[in-house]
């Protein structure tokens, strides 16, 4: 059973977090290009894989349920929740950018969302790298 949980945890990490990273990191480029069609696709990708990323957390908790008191797991879970909250903010900003770019008002500009999405996406990626380091080298026992 432990092997299955490990495979599911790693599989969800690869196939959910990878597409989210690609979608959020490339969003600012398409905001600057004002390509609303691609932005809608990236927004949908962020939502779908954001929901799928819950599997990473779920299978990780099930896999480490006997060791949840260890600091590296507590820190990793906390960081994952922080990254999830930041993903919700990126999702919101993607939706705002789409709304702004499709509005008729010449005063609307999506530059605010571009910078915020770029910054939050970078922080999310750094959080996932820290979690990876904690999972690989966190507790040798």
Residue, then its C-alpha position, 0 to 999 in steps of 0.5 A: x500500500x505504501x508503494x502505491x501511495x508513493x507512486x500516486x504522490x509522485x505522479x500527481x506532483x509531476x502531472x499536476x504541478x508541472x502544468x500549473x507552473x507552465x501555465x502561471x509562468x507563461x501568463x504574463x507573456x500572453x497578457x503583454x501580447x493581449x492574446x485573450x484566447x491563450x489567456x483563457x486556456x491558461x486560466x482554465x489550465x490553472x484551475x483544472x490542475x490546481x484542483x488536481x494538485x490537491x492529490x499531491x497533498x492528499x497522497x502525501x498526507x496519507x503516505x506520511x500519516x505516521x510521521x506527521x509530527x516530524x518538522x520537515x513534514x509540517x513545514x512542507x504541508x504548511x508551505x503547500x497550503x501557502x502555495x495553494x493560497x497563492x495559486x488562488x490569487x494567481x487564478x483571480x488575477x488571470x480572470x481579472x486580466x481576461x476581463x480587463x483585456x476584453x473590456x471596451x474601456x481604453x483606460x483598462x490595462x492588465x499591467x498590474x496583473x502581469x507583475x503580480x502574476x509573475x511575482x506570485x508564480x515565482x514565489x510558488x515555484x520557489x516554495x515547490x523547490x523548497x518542498x522538494x528539498x525537504x522531501x528528499x533530504x528532510x529526514x534520513x530516518 
